Amino acid sequence: MSAPTVVRPLRIGSFVSDTPVVLAPMAGITNAGFRRLCREQGAGFYVCEMITSRGIVEKNPLTFRMIEFDTDEHPRSMQLYGVDPAAMGLAVRMIVERDLADHIDMNFGCPVPKVTRRGGGAALPYKRRLFERIVRAAVENAGSVPVTVKMRIGIDDERHTYVDAARRAADAGVAAVALHARTAAQRYSGTADWSAIARLRDALPAELPVLGNGDIFSAADALEMVARTGCDGVVIGRGCLGRPWLFGDLEAAFAGRPLPEPPRLGQV
């Protein structure tokens, strides 16, 4: 598929990337080394693996060891997880005061049962008031550091939460909203419902970036998602595992250039 007529740079707070691509935070995967490998291929926002707000507040040594960024990594994007507004607000304040990150992405999309059973991750937006309080606590303590949210369609096919949650997040002042177009019950099975991304794009103010996630395994997939949904950028998760050069393909595709030659076995 051909590139969209106009591909706008992706703006998150004061940070701008000409390539509207975000590396999805993945636990145990998107550490500094993996992010470096991906950043070498193409431009975008590269988010670290999930950090718990409680771990920051309690100054857990393991948590702080996970907060690792290269000296040339900019912006430093951290994903934060939490279920308590007070702990979230304090954690964000500590991140800002200690200059630990330049961008905070909040996790409301994790479908892992041990997280959702506790009411966290993808299950949390179902608790509308709690969700809103957590997001507001983060934004109000972030100062000039932009806060974004990543979520799923809902818990299951009977409980969709994404439009209401995204509107609440927008009202709280987030800088962007990303949607993995599956429910928590689906986890990573089936096919992502890209039409939900289009509905979310229509439901939110035009100036608020909406990012689409789910079933992007090639540059052509990314261009098709943008063309079909009108989203402002794409979030790449499983599609780059073992294939960090996908980010080079994405940079070329969004710039309207031919894709680079795939790496040979020796380069891999």
Secondary structure, 3 states (H helix, E strand, C coil): CCCCCCCCCEEECCEEECCCEEECCCCCCCCHHHHHHHHCCCCCEEECCCEEHHHHHCCCHHHHHHCCCCCCCCCCEEEEECCCHHHHHHHHHHHHHCCCCCEEEEEECCCCHHHHCCCCHHHHHHCHHHHHHHHHHHHHHHCCCCEEEEEECEEECCEECHHHHHHHHHHHCCCEEEEECCCCCCCCCCCCCHHHHHHHHHHCCCCCCEEEECCCCCHHHHHHHHHHHCCCEEEECHHHCCCCCHHHHHHHHHCCCCCCCCCCCCCC
